[in-house]
Amino acid sequence: MHQGIPPALRAKYRRECGARCAMKTTENALAAILEESLYAVSANDEDITPRFFERFFALHPGQRANFFHPNITCGAMVNEILQSLLGLATQESWVPTSIQSLVIAHRSYGDIPLALYDEALDLLVETLALAAGERWTTQYDAAWRTQCAELKIMIARAH
């Protein structure tokens, strides 16, 4: 099974971004808070992907059919969302194009309401908070919700 985050993302984020992202996150307080929160999430060494999708499919059982290879696609989706949110925080130039491409690609699954994208982002923040447990702070929550609000605007434009 594809192992999503937090352990995999933590390693992947460091590998892919290297010193360039590390420098940006230390210069960007919001990105630094997001990164710090991922350490709080990863303290339990739990893959959040199953927890996220258990909750997502409970709310939207009809969406399960859109995940043809869930052992791959579910983890990939969670990672793409997190990377997009982190990239948005560090003002990465690839984020708008990536989001536009993802929204267009999702049209092949039918008419996905804009509200479902919004709900998935909110659910991700809730899942991160549950995984972090008592380590989750109001500062972490506010930082993730700020990024999600920005991403929701981007998704709405592409929708």
Secondary structure as GFF3:
##gff-version 3
##sequence-region A 1 159
A	DSSP	alpha_helix	7	27	.	.	.	ID=ss1
A	DSSP	alpha_helix	29	42	.	.	.	ID=ss2
A	DSSP	alpha_helix	48	59	.	.	.	ID=ss3
A	DSSP	three_ten_helix	61	66	.	.	.	ID=ss4
A	DSSP	alpha_helix	70	89	.	.	.	ID=ss5
A	DSSP	alpha_helix	95	106	.	.	.	ID=ss6
A	DSSP	three_ten_helix	107	109	.	.	.	ID=ss7
A	DSSP	alpha_helix	114	132	.	.	.	ID=ss8
A	DSSP	three_ten_helix	133	135	.	.	.	ID=ss9
A	DSSP	alpha_helix	138	158	.	.	.	ID=ss10
###
